[in-house]
């Protein structure tokens, strides 16, 4: 039987795949062209904005997806103090 945490992880993963199907293509393109992919993921974002910003609820799912794909994941804050996810090789 699955634990509550496992069920929540699966729920988050399913939501990620449903709502931001464009993520793999955008990550691959950005890493090819710039060596990294950066996207805002902060509490003040209320809706998905393709290849630019995500609500904070996506942070865990995006980071876990990227790690499972073999990428390095860190967070940084831009000059306005807004959290960003940084994905690199």
N, C-alpha and C positions, 0 to 999 in steps of 0.2 A: 504494500500500500504506500502511496506517495505521501510525503510530508507536506504540510501546508506551504512551506517555502518552495518546494519543488512545483507545487501547483501554481503558485504565484509566478514563479520563473517562466513556466510554460505559457501562462496567460499573457505575460509581458512579451514573450517571444512571438506569440501569435498576433498580438496587436501590432508589434513592430512590422512583421511581414505584411500585414494587411494595409497599414497606413502609410508606410514609406518604402514601397517596393522599388523606388528609384535609387535607394541608398547604395547598393553594390556598384552600380554603373558610375555614380558620381564619385564615390571613393576611388575606384580604379582610375578614372580619368584624372582626378586631381593629383593622385600620387604619381601617375605617369608624367604629368605636366609640371607639377610643383614640388614633388617629393613629400607632400603631406596633404591631408584633408582636414579642414577646420569647419566646424559648425557650431553656432550658438545653441545652447541648451540651458534655458534659464526659466525661473518661475514666472517672470512677467510675460513670457510668450504664451499666447492662448491657443494658437493653432499652428499646424504644420505649414511651413513655408519652404517649398522645395529647394534643397541645396543651400539653404541660408539659415534657417532657425527652426528649432523644435521646442515644444513645451518640456519642462523639466522631467515629466513622467517618462520620457523616452531615454533619459540618460543611462540608466542601468542596461536597458535592452540594447542600445546602440553599442555601448562599451563591451558588453558580453559578446555580441555578434562579431564585432571587430576582433576581439581576442580569439574567438573560435576560428576566425578566418586567418589567423597567424599574424595579425598586425599588432603593433605597440599602441597603447592608448594612454594618453595623459589628459589632464585638464589644465587650462590656463585661463587667465582673466584678461580681457582686453582693456584698453585705456579708460573705459567707462565702468570698469568693475564687473562686466558681464561675463559669466562663465561660458567657456567654449570647450568642446571636445576636440582633441587633436589626435588624428590617426596617422601613423607613419609605418614604414617598413621596419 
